[in-house]
C-alpha cells in the first residue's frame, strides 16, 4: 500500500510539473498574438516608442488602424481578400481531390511505378522552396500560370507530397474486403473511390484540408513571385506594401491587417481541431 501511495504521489507531482511547464510554453506561444492585438489599437508613434506598453488615453486609437489598413494605397483590401479566398479554396480542393485519388492508386496497385510516385512525393517534402523559386517564376510566366485562376496548379505541385503521404497511411488501414465487396456489387474503380473510399477518408481529408488552408492562406513568397502584382495581390502582399515614403512602415495598420488575416484561420482551426487529431491518428495506423 505504501509503495502504491508513493507511486501515486510521484505521478501526481510529475503531472503537475508537466502541466506548469506546458502552461508556460503556451503563454510564450500566445504572447506574439497578444502583442499584435494590443498594438493594433495603438497609434504608430506609441508602437515605435514602446511596443510592449498597454494602450492609454493618448495612444489608444480604437479601430482607426483597421480602417487605415483597409484603405491604404491604391489596391482595395477587399479585392485582396477575394483573391486570397479563391486561391486558398481552389488550391485546397484541387490538392484534396488529386492527392486522395493518387494515394489510393499508389496504396492499392503496389507496382514499381506507384512506388516511384510515392517516394517522389515524400522526397518533395524535403526540397527547399528556395531551390526552385527562380526557375518556377519564369516557368509560371511562360505557361501563363501567373493569375489567381491558374496558381492552384502550382500549389498542387508543392502540396502533393504531404497530402499523399498522409492519405497513403490512411488508405492502408482500410480493409481491402470493403472495396472487393463494392466491386462484386458492380462498382468500377471510379465509383468505388467516390462512393466507398472517399467517405471513409473524411477525418484525413479534414486534417489535410486544414493544414493546406493554413499554408496557402498565409503564403507570401509564392504569390509574390508568380502573380502579376500590378493586377493581383493577396493579403500578405498587401500587408507587405503598407509602407510610406522612405520605406517607413505604419506598424499600427500592419498589426491590424495581420490580426484580420489570422482570425479566419484561427477560428477555422478551432472548429476543426478534433478532426485534425482523428485524421493524423488514422493516417498513422500503418506506414
Backbone as CSV, one residue per row, in Angstrom:
resi,resn,N_x,N_y,N_z,CA_x,CA_y,CA_z,C_x,C_y,C_z
1,UNK,0.826,-1.208,0.000,0.000,0.000,0.000,0.865,1.266,0.000
2,UNK,1.941,1.241,0.825,2.806,2.410,0.877,3.491,2.670,-0.461
3,UNK,3.919,1.557,-1.125,4.555,1.716,-2.439,3.588,2.318,-3.451
4,UNK,2.317,1.865,-3.390,1.313,2.403,-4.311,1.086,3.894,-4.056
5,UNK,1.041,4.256,-2.758,0.852,5.673,-2.431,2.030,6.514,-2.891
6,UNK,3.254,5.973,-2.724,4.441,6.700,-3.171,4.427,6.901,-4.684
7,UNK,4.027,5.848,-5.417,3.953,5.948,-6.868,2.901,6.963,-7.298
8,UNK,1.771,6.977,-6.564,0.710,7.929,-6.880,1.168,9.358,-6.659
9,UNK,1.886,9.594,-5.537,2.400,10.934,-5.242,3.432,11.363,-6.290
10,UNK,4.314,10.430,-6.686,5.320,10.755,-7.699,4.644,11.080,-9.037
11,UNK,3.606,10.293,-9.371,2.894,10.529,-10.627,2.187,11.878,-10.611
12,UNK,1.513,12.206,-9.498,0.814,13.488,-9.412,1.794,14.653,-9.437
13,UNK,2.961,14.499,-8.772,3.971,15.553,-8.787,4.526,15.753,-10.197
14,UNK,4.787,14.641,-10.882,5.291,14.729,-12.252,4.292,15.364,-13.194
15,UNK,3.010,14.998,-13.063,1.978,15.587,-13.922,1.801,17.075,-13.643
16,UNK,1.954,17.475,-12.377,1.846,18.898,-12.036,2.973,19.698,-12.679
17,UNK,4.185,19.147,-12.617,5.336,19.823,-13.220,5.134,19.967,-14.733
18,UNK,4.670,18.885,-15.367,4.431,18.936,-16.811,3.337,19.940,-17.163
19,UNK,2.289,19.983,-16.331,1.204,20.933,-16.581,1.697,22.368,-16.509
20,UNK,2.469,22.660,-15.467,3.016,24.015,-15.318,3.940,24.352,-16.495
21,UNK,4.764,23.385,-16.898,5.701,23.629,-17.996,4.956,23.914,-19.298
22,UNK,3.917,23.134,-19.580,3.162,23.334,-20.815,2.349,24.622,-20.781
23,UNK,1.878,25.010,-19.597,1.172,26.295,-19.485,2.116,27.445,-19.808
24,UNK,3.340,27.377,-19.303,4.329,28.417,-19.590,4.668,28.454,-21.081
25,UNK,4.794,27.267,-21.691,5.079,27.211,-23.128,3.935,27.821,-23.927
26,UNK,2.684,27.535,-23.509,1.518,28.101,-24.194,1.481,29.621,-24.069
27,UNK,1.833,30.125,-22.880,1.855,31.581,-22.688,2.891,32.239,-23.587
28,UNK,4.069,31.615,-23.687,5.109,32.147,-24.577,4.633,32.107,-26.019
29,UNK,3.917,31.052,-26.384,3.428,30.894,-27.749,2.347,31.924,-28.077
30,UNK,1.498,32.241,-27.099,0.387,33.167,-27.318,0.839,34.622,-27.246
31,UNK,1.978,34.881,-26.624,2.443,36.255,-26.404,2.517,37.079,-27.691
32,UNK,3.071,36.563,-28.790,3.101,37.378,-30.013,1.713,37.771,-30.521
33,UNK,0.744,36.857,-30.423,-0.626,37.174,-30.851,-1.217,38.264,-29.957
34,UNK,-0.940,38.156,-28.649,-1.406,39.182,-27.712,-0.827,40.547,-28.063
35,UNK,0.458,40.585,-28.401,1.097,41.847,-28.755,0.511,42.426,-30.045
36,UNK,0.167,41.564,-30.989,-0.460,42.039,-32.226,-1.811,42.678,-31.931
37,UNK,-2.602,42.026,-31.064,-3.920,42.562,-30.702,-3.774,43.914,-30.004
38,UNK,-2.876,44.008,-29.042,-2.692,45.245,-28.278,-2.196,46.374,-29.179
39,UNK,-1.205,46.093,-30.004,-0.612,47.143,-30.834,-1.511,47.563,-31.982
40,UNK,-2.469,46.728,-32.344,-3.407,47.134,-33.393,-4.351,48.238,-32.918
41,UNK,-4.395,48.471,-31.607,-5.254,49.513,-31.033,-4.469,50.758,-30.618
42,UNK,-3.159,50.779,-30.908,-2.306,51.906,-30.521,-1.881,52.708,-31.748
43,UNK,-1.509,53.947,-31.511,-1.017,54.791,-32.600,0.370,54.331,-33.035
44,UNK,0.736,54.714,-34.243,2.028,54.300,-34.784,3.190,54.836,-33.948
45,UNK,3.094,56.075,-33.487,4.153,56.661,-32.661,4.299,55.925,-31.332
46,UNK,3.169,55.538,-30.735,3.220,54.823,-29.455,3.861,53.452,-29.625
47,UNK,3.607,52.807,-30.749,4.221,51.497,-31.008,5.729,51.640,-31.160
48,UNK,6.157,52.677,-31.860,7.591,52.890,-32.058,8.307,53.241,-30.753
49,UNK,7.594,53.914,-29.828,8.205,54.274,-28.544,8.335,53.078,-27.622
50,UNK,7.264,52.298,-27.476,7.278,51.135,-26.580,6.261,50.117,-27.091
51,UNK,6.753,49.084,-27.731,5.865,48.107,-28.351,5.148,47.242,-27.311
52,UNK,5.695,47.145,-26.090,5.107,46.284,-25.068,4.166,47.029,-24.121
53,UNK,4.044,48.335,-24.267,3.185,49.119,-23.375,1.716,48.915,-23.740
54,UNK,0.856,48.959,-22.719,-0.582,48.855,-22.944,-1.133,50.191,-23.446
55,UNK,-2.232,50.162,-24.199,-2.808,51.440,-24.674,-3.298,52.301,-23.513
56,UNK,-3.082,53.589,-23.622,-3.619,54.534,-22.647,-4.473,55.571,-23.368
57,UNK,-4.868,56.605,-22.638,-5.753,57.605,-23.227,-5.122,58.330,-24.409
58,UNK,-3.796,58.429,-24.421,-3.112,59.136,-25.503,-2.803,58.227,-26.695
59,UNK,-2.458,56.969,-26.426,-2.038,56.072,-27.508,-3.187,55.272,-28.112
60,UNK,-4.309,55.180,-27.398,-5.427,54.362,-27.891,-6.119,55.060,-29.068
61,UNK,-6.248,54.333,-30.177,-6.877,54.902,-31.379,-8.094,54.093,-31.828
62,UNK,-8.457,53.077,-31.057,-9.630,52.286,-31.417,-9.412,51.486,-32.697
63,UNK,-10.390,51.595,-33.602,-10.327,50.839,-34.853,-9.799,51.679,-36.015
64,UNK,-9.135,52.780,-35.693,-8.600,53.648,-36.761,-7.548,52.931,-37.587
65,UNK,-6.731,52.076,-36.945,-5.712,51.337,-37.689,-6.330,50.350,-38.670
66,UNK,-7.456,49.750,-38.289,-8.129,48.806,-39.183,-8.667,49.533,-40.418
67,UNK,-9.262,50.694,-40.193,-9.782,51.478,-41.321,-8.644,51.941,-42.220
68,UNK,-7.554,52.404,-41.608,-6.408,52.886,-42.384,-5.770,51.756,-43.180
69,UNK,-5.665,50.592,-42.563,-5.061,49.459,-43.261,-5.878,49.007,-44.461
70,UNK,-7.196,49.040,-44.325,-8.056,48.582,-45.415,-8.217,49.623,-46.517
71,UNK,-7.861,50.862,-46.239,-7.995,51.929,-47.242,-6.654,52.475,-47.699
72,UNK,-5.553,51.869,-47.231,-4.221,52.380,-47.561,-3.868,52.020,-49.006
73,UNK,-3.263,52.958,-49.717,-2.779,52.691,-51.067,-3.892,52.658,-52.098
74,UNK,-3.519,52.229,-53.296,-4.449,52.216,-54.416,-5.104,50.861,-54.642
75,UNK,-4.670,49.829,-53.881,-5.217,48.495,-54.104,-6.253,48.180,-53.029
76,UNK,-7.505,47.880,-53.403,-8.551,47.614,-52.402,-8.246,46.360,-51.580
77,UNK,-8.368,46.493,-50.270,-8.085,45.354,-49.392,-9.087,44.225,-49.605
78,UNK,-10.355,44.559,-49.808,-11.369,43.523,-50.009,-11.118,42.730,-51.294
79,UNK,-10.525,43.377,-52.287,-10.162,42.669,-53.515,-9.080,41.632,-53.226
80,UNK,-8.111,42.006,-52.392,-7.064,41.060,-51.987,-7.652,39.908,-51.180
81,UNK,-8.637,40.210,-50.330,-9.314,39.150,-49.566,-10.000,38.168,-50.512
82,UNK,-10.647,38.693,-51.550,-11.314,37.835,-52.522,-10.343,36.931,-53.253
83,UNK,-9.221,37.481,-53.671,-8.214,36.665,-54.358,-7.620,35.619,-53.417
84,UNK,-7.320,36.015,-52.177,-6.782,35.054,-51.209,-7.770,33.934,-50.941
85,UNK,-9.036,34.289,-50.814,-10.058,33.283,-50.540,-10.196,32.313,-51.701
86,UNK,-10.235,32.842,-52.927,-10.375,31.959,-54.087,-9.164,31.044,-54.235
87,UNK,-7.949,31.620,-54.132,-6.739,30.811,-54.288,-6.673,29.723,-53.220
88,UNK,-7.037,30.070,-51.983,-6.986,29.101,-50.892,-7.976,27.966,-51.103
89,UNK,-9.224,28.294,-51.408,-10.247,27.261,-51.576,-9.986,26.405,-52.815
90,UNK,-9.630,27.054,-53.927,-9.383,26.302,-55.158,-8.164,25.394,-55.018
91,UNK,-7.102,25.910,-54.427,-5.886,25.103,-54.252,-6.135,23.927,-53.324
92,UNK,-6.842,24.171,-52.218,-7.118,23.092,-51.263,-7.999,22.020,-51.880
93,UNK,-9.051,22.430,-52.594,-9.930,21.457,-53.242,-9.173,20.625,-54.271
94,UNK,-8.333,21.280,-55.064,-7.558,20.562,-56.081,-6.582,19.585,-55.437
95,UNK,-5.921,20.015,-54.370,-4.973,19.136,-53.678,-5.684,17.934,-53.075
96,UNK,-6.817,18.162,-52.420,-7.534,17.060,-51.759,-8.017,16.018,-52.762
97,UNK,-8.617,16.463,-53.852,-9.172,15.520,-54.834,-8.057,14.736,-55.525
98,UNK,-7.059,15.441,-56.023,-6.000,14.782,-56.800,-5.127,13.880,-55.928
99,UNK,-4.737,14.351,-54.757,-3.827,13.561,-53.926,-4.521,12.374,-53.260
100,UNK,-5.797,12.508,-52.934,-6.507,11.358,-52.359,-6.641,10.241,-53.387
101,UNK,-6.933,10.595,-54.642,-7.003,9.580,-55.700,-5.627,8.982,-55.960
102,UNK,-4.594,9.826,-55.967,-3.237,9.318,-56.192,-2.806,8.382,-55.069
103,UNK,-3.119,8.751,-53.836,-2.744,7.909,-52.693,-3.463,6.566,-52.737
104,UNK,-4.724,6.575,-53.131,-5.476,5.315,-53.251,-4.859,4.417,-54.318
105,UNK,-4.495,5.003,-55.455,-3.859,4.230,-56.522,-2.509,3.683,-56.071
106,UNK,-1.701,4.536,-55.459,-0.368,4.114,-55.024,-0.456,2.992,-53.993
107,UNK,-1.407,3.090,-53.065,-1.514,2.103,-51.986,-2.084,0.776,-52.468
108,UNK,-2.967,0.816,-53.448,-3.640,-0.409,-53.881,-2.932,-1.123,-55.032
109,UNK,-2.293,-0.387,-55.924,-1.650,-1.033,-57.078,-0.351,-1.714,-56.662
110,UNK,0.508,-0.978,-55.974,1.743,-1.577,-55.472,2.754,-1.926,-56.549
111,UNK,2.681,-1.298,-57.704,3.641,-1.559,-58.777,4.916,-0.752,-58.569
112,UNK,5.894,-1.019,-59.425,7.158,-0.282,-59.344,6.934,1.197,-59.631
113,UNK,6.074,1.492,-60.590,5.777,2.883,-60.931,5.109,3.603,-59.767
114,UNK,4.152,2.945,-59.112,3.453,3.577,-57.991,4.396,3.835,-56.823
115,UNK,5.363,2.943,-56.615,6.346,3.160,-55.545,7.234,4.359,-55.862
116,UNK,7.597,4.505,-57.135,8.402,5.664,-57.532,7.632,6.960,-57.285
117,UNK,6.338,6.955,-57.636,5.495,8.137,-57.417,5.429,8.473,-55.932
118,UNK,5.271,7.450,-55.103,5.176,7.677,-53.653,6.472,8.274,-53.102
119,UNK,7.607,7.698,-53.487,8.880,8.197,-52.956,9.227,9.578,-53.508
120,UNK,8.794,9.879,-54.722,8.981,11.227,-55.246,8.174,12.241,-54.441
121,UNK,6.954,11.850,-54.064,6.128,12.734,-53.228,6.768,12.952,-51.867
122,UNK,7.297,11.894,-51.280,7.968,12.023,-49.987,9.220,12.892,-50.121
123,UNK,9.965,12.681,-51.206,11.191,13.461,-51.423,10.880,14.942,-51.619
124,UNK,9.739,15.248,-52.233,9.387,16.653,-52.480,9.182,17.433,-51.191
125,UNK,8.894,16.744,-50.085,8.683,17.440,-48.818,9.975,17.990,-48.228
126,UNK,11.121,17.442,-48.644,12.392,17.874,-48.067,13.152,18.813,-48.997
127,UNK,12.606,19.093,-50.170,13.268,20.010,-51.102,12.902,21.443,-50.720
128,UNK,13.845,22.308,-50.393,13.532,23.694,-50.029,12.928,24.448,-51.202
129,UNK,11.954,25.285,-50.901,11.305,26.076,-51.948,12.295,27.017,-52.625
130,UNK,13.299,27.484,-51.873,14.263,28.434,-52.417,15.084,27.841,-53.557
131,UNK,15.155,26.517,-53.638,15.923,25.887,-54.706,15.260,26.048,-56.070
132,UNK,13.942,26.182,-56.068,13.221,26.185,-57.345,12.461,27.475,-57.596
133,UNK,12.558,28.459,-56.697,11.657,29.603,-56.808,11.953,30.470,-58.033
134,UNK,13.216,30.596,-58.424,13.525,31.454,-59.574,13.111,30.788,-60.887
135,UNK,13.442,29.511,-61.038,13.001,28.790,-62.239,11.478,28.658,-62.274
136,UNK,10.871,28.514,-61.085,9.416,28.425,-61.022,8.763,29.709,-61.522
137,UNK,9.291,30.849,-61.116,8.727,32.128,-61.530,8.746,32.283,-63.046
138,UNK,9.852,31.922,-63.664,9.962,32.053,-65.119,9.072,31.042,-65.835
139,UNK,9.023,29.805,-65.309,8.187,28.778,-65.928,6.711,29.128,-65.820
140,UNK,6.297,29.629,-64.666,4.900,30.026,-64.482,4.512,31.144,-65.429
141,UNK,5.435,32.065,-65.670,5.154,33.156,-66.602,5.014,32.640,-68.028
142,UNK,5.863,31.703,-68.430,5.802,31.170,-69.790,4.544,30.329,-70.019
143,UNK,4.104,29.617,-68.972,2.930,28.753,-69.098,1.632,29.461,-68.721
144,UNK,1.704,30.776,-68.496,0.525,31.581,-68.116,-0.133,31.070,-66.838
145,UNK,0.705,30.707,-65.877,0.208,30.279,-64.569,0.341,31.390,-63.535
146,UNK,0.401,32.630,-64.002,0.650,33.770,-63.124,-0.610,34.560,-62.792
147,UNK,-1.752,33.873,-62.720,-3.011,34.508,-62.352,-3.640,33.739,-61.186
148,UNK,-4.567,34.351,-60.456,-5.232,33.623,-59.368,-6.004,32.397,-59.848
149,UNK,-6.380,32.371,-61.124,-7.185,31.254,-61.637,-6.320,30.044,-61.979
150,UNK,-5.006,30.255,-62.150,-4.121,29.157,-62.534,-3.077,28.800,-61.474
151,UNK,-2.851,29.665,-60.514,-1.840,29.382,-59.488,-2.175,28.167,-58.621
152,UNK,-3.459,27.745,-58.482,-3.707,26.496,-57.748,-2.984,25.286,-58.322
153,UNK,-2.686,25.292,-59.624,-1.924,24.190,-60.224,-0.526,24.121,-59.609
154,UNK,0.089,25.278,-59.371,1.416,25.307,-58.746,1.327,24.840,-57.294
155,UNK,0.293,25.277,-56.592,0.123,24.831,-55.203,-0.097,23.322,-55.123
156,UNK,-0.746,22.760,-56.149,-0.918,21.308,-56.186,0.433,20.607,-56.209
157,UNK,1.370,21.135,-56.979,2.688,20.518,-57.046,3.445,20.580,-55.732
158,UNK,3.327,21.702,-55.019,4.058,21.844,-53.760,3.338,21.183,-52.582
159,UNK,2.028,21.057,-52.651,1.283,20.490,-51.533,0.996,19.007,-51.655
160,UNK,1.360,18.405,-52.790,1.019,16.999,-53.008,1.806,16.061,-52.105
161,UNK,3.044,16.401,-51.784,3.892,15.487,-51.023,3.305,15.106,-49.678
162,UNK,3.021,16.095,-48.844,2.470,15.828,-47.519,1.100,15.176,-47.605
163,UNK,0.269,15.640,-48.536,-1.086,15.099,-48.652,-1.065,13.633,-49.055
164,UNK,-0.254,13.278,-50.055,-0.161,11.873,-50.479,0.381,11.008,-49.345
165,UNK,1.357,11.511,-48.628,1.942,10.765,-47.506,0.888,10.458,-46.446
166,UNK,0.069,11.439,-46.083,-0.953,11.234,-45.056,-2.081,10.351,-45.567
167,UNK,-2.507,10.558,-46.807,-3.593,9.735,-47.360,-3.175,8.279,-47.514
168,UNK,-1.924,8.041,-47.902,-1.459,6.658,-48.055,-1.516,5.912,-46.730
169,UNK,-1.119,6.590,-45.654,-1.187,5.953,-44.349,-2.596,5.552,-43.966
170,UNK,-3.592,6.386,-44.350,-4.975,6.063,-44.010,-5.536,4.974,-44.917
171,UNK,-5.235,5.037,-46.218,-5.772,4.044,-47.161,-5.306,2.642,-46.791
172,UNK,-4.067,2.532,-46.306,-3.554,1.213,-45.927,-4.284,0.630,-44.730
173,UNK,-4.981,1.465,-43.972,-5.744,0.967,-42.820,-7.161,0.554,-43.198
174,UNK,-7.589,0.833,-44.429,-8.925,0.443,-44.887,-8.893,-1.019,-45.336
175,UNK,-9.765,-1.876,-44.813,-9.775,-3.287,-45.246,-10.053,-3.411,-46.732
176,UNK,-9.269,-4.208,-47.407,-9.430,-4.397,-48.842,-10.750,-5.086,-49.166
177,UNK,-11.292,-5.840,-48.202,-12.546,-6.564,-48.433,-13.709,-5.618,-48.744
178,UNK,-13.661,-4.399,-48.197,-14.736,-3.437,-48.458,-14.762,-3.065,-49.937
179,UNK,-13.605,-2.838,-50.517,-13.536,-2.496,-51.935,-13.870,-3.703,-52.807
180,UNK,-13.480,-4.893,-52.372,-13.829,-6.101,-53.125,-15.335,-6.321,-53.135
181,UNK,-15.990,-6.037,-52.006,-17.454,-6.156,-51.954,-18.118,-5.147,-52.884
182,UNK,-17.572,-3.942,-52.956,-18.110,-2.935,-53.870,-17.940,-3.373,-55.318
183,UNK,-16.795,-3.991,-55.636,-16.559,-4.471,-56.999,-17.531,-5.596,-57.355
184,UNK,-17.827,-6.470,-56.387,-18.789,-7.549,-56.630,-20.175,-6.984,-56.910
185,UNK,-20.509,-5.878,-56.241,-21.808,-5.234,-56.458,-21.877,-4.442,-57.759
186,UNK,-20.797,-4.422,-58.524,-20.823,-3.773,-59.824,-20.193,-2.406,-59.884
187,UNK,-19.495,-1.993,-58.838,-18.845,-0.685,-58.834,-17.505,-0.752,-59.566
188,UNK,-17.284,0.211,-60.448,-15.991,0.334,-61.092,-15.018,1.064,-60.192
189,UNK,-13.776,1.222,-60.635,-12.772,1.897,-59.791,-13.175,3.315,-59.399
190,UNK,-13.701,4.098,-60.348,-14.067,5.480,-60.049,-15.215,5.537,-59.049
191,UNK,-16.230,4.724,-59.292,-17.384,4.699,-58.384,-16.992,4.168,-57.013
192,UNK,-16.111,3.172,-56.973,-15.650,2.636,-55.694,-14.933,3.708,-54.888
193,UNK,-14.109,4.492,-55.574,-13.371,5.532,-54.854,-14.307,6.595,-54.294
194,UNK,-15.193,7.135,-55.143,-16.014,8.273,-54.716,-17.159,7.862,-53.789
195,UNK,-17.665,6.659,-53.893,-18.806,6.262,-53.078,-18.434,5.401,-51.878
196,UNK,-17.266,4.771,-51.905,-16.882,3.871,-50.813,-15.655,4.396,-50.057
197,UNK,-14.582,4.645,-50.777,-13.315,5.017,-50.139,-13.333,6.458,-49.649
198,UNK,-13.780,7.385,-50.504,-13.718,8.811,-50.160,-14.489,9.159,-48.888
199,UNK,-15.724,8.625,-48.683,-16.408,8.942,-47.411,-15.649,8.472,-46.175
200,UNK,-14.922,7.358,-46.290,-14.156,6.873,-45.145,-12.899,7.717,-44.901
201,UNK,-12.502,8.500,-45.900,-11.331,9.360,-45.760,-11.635,10.683,-45.065
202,UNK,-12.860,10.885,-44.618,-13.268,12.185,-44.098,-12.339,12.743,-43.022
203,UNK,-11.944,11.976,-41.988,-11.049,12.560,-40.967,-9.730,13.057,-41.545
204,UNK,-9.130,12.247,-42.419,-7.865,12.663,-43.022,-8.070,13.808,-43.995
205,UNK,-9.189,13.815,-44.720,-9.477,14.915,-45.641,-9.548,16.238,-44.890
206,UNK,-10.207,16.227,-43.736,-10.352,17.462,-42.958,-9.004,17.913,-42.409
207,UNK,-8.221,16.969,-41.880,-6.922,17.350,-41.313,-5.979,17.873,-42.392
208,UNK,-5.929,17.201,-43.537,-5.083,17.685,-44.643,-5.609,19.021,-45.155
209,UNK,-6.939,19.147,-45.245,-7.531,20.397,-45.714,-7.189,21.575,-44.821
210,UNK,-7.231,21.381,-43.511,-6.895,22.461,-42.578,-5.430,22.867,-42.725
211,UNK,-4.554,21.879,-42.834,-3.132,22.182,-42.992,-2.863,22.938,-44.292
212,UNK,-3.520,22.512,-45.373,-3.315,23.187,-46.658,-3.907,24.597,-46.646
213,UNK,-5.059,24.766,-46.020,-5.682,26.089,-45.947,-4.796,27.055,-45.177
214,UNK,-4.255,26.617,-44.050,-3.384,27.496,-43.269,-2.127,27.862,-44.054
215,UNK,-1.621,26.905,-44.824,-0.418,27.163,-45.620,-0.689,28.152,-46.756
216,UNK,-1.711,27.881,-47.553,-1.978,28.712,-48.730,-2.449,30.110,-48.317
217,UNK,-3.312,30.192,-47.306,-3.843,31.486,-46.873,-2.736,32.425,-46.388
218,UNK,-1.759,31.874,-45.667,-0.687,32.698,-45.098,0.532,32.815,-46.008
219,UNK,0.515,32.143,-47.150,1.700,32.124,-48.004,1.944,33.490,-48.639
220,UNK,3.174,33.932,-48.569,3.561,35.217,-49.160,4.476,35.047,-50.370
221,UNK,5.459,34.162,-50.265,6.530,34.120,-51.253,6.059,33.627,-52.619
222,UNK,5.275,32.555,-52.650,4.848,32.010,-53.945,3.975,32.983,-54.731
223,UNK,2.910,33.562,-54.156,2.152,34.564,-54.916,2.986,35.789,-55.279
224,UNK,3.900,36.175,-54.400,4.740,37.347,-54.669,5.635,37.117,-55.883
225,UNK,6.123,35.894,-56.051,6.997,35.583,-57.176,6.236,35.337,-58.469
226,UNK,5.037,34.762,-58.357,4.330,34.277,-59.544,3.326,35.290,-60.080
227,UNK,2.513,35.887,-59.203,1.416,36.738,-59.656,1.906,38.063,-60.228
228,UNK,1.129,38.596,-61.150,1.365,39.941,-61.658,0.822,40.926,-60.624
229,UNK,1.734,41.549,-59.842,1.318,42.352,-58.696,0.686,43.681,-59.084
230,UNK,0.742,44.033,-60.346,0.034,45.238,-60.789,-1.466,45.001,-60.886
231,UNK,-1.853,43.726,-60.984,-3.274,43.382,-61.103,-3.779,42.540,-59.941
232,UNK,-2.944,41.642,-59.438,-3.397,40.686,-58.426,-2.517,40.761,-57.184
233,UNK,-3.168,40.853,-56.025,-2.466,40.817,-54.741,-3.265,39.972,-53.762
234,UNK,-2.543,39.233,-52.936,-3.171,38.522,-51.828,-2.977,39.335,-50.545
235,UNK,-3.576,38.883,-49.456,-3.495,39.628,-48.199,-2.058,39.810,-47.716
236,UNK,-1.209,38.774,-47.696,0.179,39.005,-47.247,0.928,40.024,-48.108
237,UNK,0.653,40.061,-49.409,1.329,41.033,-50.276,0.852,42.445,-49.953
238,UNK,-0.450,42.614,-49.706,-0.979,43.928,-49.341,-0.364,44.403,-48.030
239,UNK,-0.227,43.498,-47.059,0.392,43.869,-45.775,1.836,44.305,-45.984
240,UNK,2.540,43.622,-46.868,3.933,43.979,-47.136,4.049,45.352,-47.801
241,UNK,2.985,45.789,-48.478,3.009,47.078,-49.169,2.564,48.241,-48.280
242,UNK,2.359,47.988,-46.986,1.964,49.064,-46.079,3.181,49.914,-45.706
243,UNK,3.708,50.594,-46.687,4.894,51.424,-46.487,4.610,52.852,-46.931
244,UNK,5.157,53.781,-46.190,5.068,55.178,-46.584,6.312,55.600,-47.336
245,UNK,6.585,56.875,-47.347,7.780,57.370,-48.032,9.035,56.954,-47.278
246,UNK,10.118,56.785,-47.998,11.416,56.404,-47.445,11.361,55.063,-46.707
247,UNK,10.452,54.190,-47.112,10.383,52.859,-46.534,9.802,52.786,-45.143
248,UNK,9.181,53.856,-44.661,8.581,53.843,-43.331,7.322,52.970,-43.333
249,UNK,7.185,52.171,-42.288,6.067,51.237,-42.181,5.111,51.713,-41.100
250,UNK,3.829,51.754,-41.421,2.811,52.080,-40.418,2.525,50.815,-39.623
251,UNK,3.140,50.696,-38.450,3.042,49.469,-37.666,1.631,49.233,-37.149
252,UNK,0.896,50.304,-36.826,-0.468,50.127,-36.337,-1.370,49.489,-37.376
253,UNK,-1.331,50.009,-38.609,-2.137,49.434,-39.684,-1.667,48.028,-40.033
254,UNK,-0.354,47.817,-39.971,0.184,46.484,-40.258,-0.311,45.462,-39.247
255,UNK,-0.273,45.826,-37.962,-0.760,44.924,-36.913,-2.246,44.631,-37.091
256,UNK,-3.012,45.647,-37.470,-4.452,45.461,-37.659,-4.740,44.475,-38.780
257,UNK,-4.040,44.618,-39.902,-4.272,43.712,-41.029,-3.752,42.307,-40.745
258,UNK,-2.656,42.206,-39.997,-2.166,40.878,-39.604,-3.212,40.156,-38.766
259,UNK,-3.825,40.879,-37.826,-4.854,40.280,-36.984,-6.063,39.861,-37.812
260,UNK,-6.476,40.713,-38.747,-7.607,40.364,-39.606,-7.303,39.144,-40.473
261,UNK,-6.045,39.003,-40.875,-5.691,37.885,-41.752,-5.601,36.555,-41.006
262,UNK,-5.211,36.586,-39.723,-5.055,35.328,-38.985,-6.336,34.890,-38.282
263,UNK,-7.270,35.805,-38.077,-8.502,35.436,-37.380,-9.279,34.318,-38.069
264,UNK,-9.512,34.381,-39.401,-10.261,33.290,-40.046,-9.587,31.934,-39.891
265,UNK,-8.252,31.907,-39.966,-7.533,30.644,-39.837,-7.642,30.098,-38.416
266,UNK,-7.532,30.983,-37.415,-7.642,30.544,-36.020,-9.035,29.982,-35.731
267,UNK,-10.065,30.687,-36.197,-11.441,30.222,-35.985,-11.672,28.886,-36.678
268,UNK,-11.203,28.779,-37.913,-11.361,27.534,-38.667,-10.627,26.381,-37.998
269,UNK,-9.429,26.649,-37.507,-8.650,25.610,-36.840,-9.327,25.151,-35.551
270,UNK,-9.842,26.091,-34.753,-10.501,25.721,-33.505,-11.750,24.887,-33.757
271,UNK,-12.450,25.170,-34.842,-13.657,24.403,-35.172,-13.320,22.998,-35.654
272,UNK,-12.141,22.808,-36.230,-11.806,21.528,-36.858,-10.684,20.781,-36.147
273,UNK,-10.269,21.236,-34.963,-9.095,20.631,-34.340,-9.322,19.169,-33.955
274,UNK,-10.546,18.799,-33.562,-10.786,17.395,-33.209,-10.677,16.496,-34.436
275,UNK,-11.069,17.015,-35.595,-10.938,16.241,-36.821,-9.477,16.109,-37.236
276,UNK,-8.664,17.121,-36.935,-7.236,17.046,-37.246,-6.586,15.916,-36.456
277,UNK,-6.918,15.819,-35.170,-6.354,14.763,-34.325,-6.780,13.390,-34.834
278,UNK,-8.054,13.256,-35.210,-8.540,11.982,-35.755,-7.831,11.630,-37.050
279,UNK,-7.660,12.630,-37.909,-7.041,12.384,-39.205,-5.587,11.981,-39.082
280,UNK,-4.839,12.664,-38.221,-3.427,12.326,-38.032,-3.288,10.945,-37.415
281,UNK,-4.150,10.632,-36.436,-4.105,9.313,-35.799,-4.479,8.215,-36.781
282,UNK,-5.483,8.496,-37.629,-5.897,7.494,-38.617,-4.808,7.269,-39.648
283,UNK,-4.128,8.334,-40.045,-3.069,8.203,-41.039,-1.817,7.550,-40.503
284,UNK,-1.718,7.399,-39.181,-0.527,6.807,-38.580,-0.727,5.346,-38.202
285,UNK,-1.873,4.761,-38.614,-2.131,3.371,-38.254,-1.117,2.443,-38.901
286,UNK,-0.870,2.688,-40.192,0.104,1.876,-40.923,1.000,2.796,-41.729
287,UNK,2.280,2.457,-41.826,3.201,3.261,-42.603,3.353,2.759,-44.020
